[in-house]
């Protein structure tokens, strides 16, 4: 189990936000709570568009807040807009549960 | 009545006891008494902790442009609890555009607040915004040190 967990790696949640975005502010403690409660399965990276628009442009992020969910370097999906903790947990579970990183890893080795 | 000088408030102050804000508001004394009574009721007799309400007030003051209100105490950079953080975020959204609140905002709030608490928080935030808009419109000057101390003491004294 440990080996599998290591192979999977952490999911990276990239949160695009800006100080002027009210719903980003509302959503912030929700995202932190879900990531903190994931027992290390997820890590959070924040991109503040007031300081850096490069990654948002590159990823085509046009609405705030947006969460881009990455695993093993691949984008699994994105969640747009604020939502409750329950909704976020469900949607992340669906995104992350649908991924089979061991296949990705094997494909990458081939 | 005393006319305020250039750069100060836009209307006459009453010369009655009280801080700059109260001296301006006391041009309409009966309404002022009820105004403060409602503030006390909302601040101290509700379900939501009065410390959270004070953080809401602090965060909203610069948004409304009330120099007096903002000078009483600065807003925090971050908040230790989800309740505090959400209360502040919701209140700022209310101040910016109450028409822009979609259902997801309330889905988020309901995970931390009961419906009566959401109603109370909405009342408090909008009442504070009205007070602060009053201060901004009539250009109540920033509080001096004595006024800041008096404000802090009055709120501490009345905390439950």
Interface residues (C-beta under 8 A of the other chain):
Chain A: X22 X23 X25 X26 X27 X28 X29 X30 X33 X81 X82 X83 X84 X85 X86 X87
Chain B: X79 X82 X85 X86 X88 X89 X90 X92 X93 X96 X100 X102 X104 X105 X107 X108 X110 X111
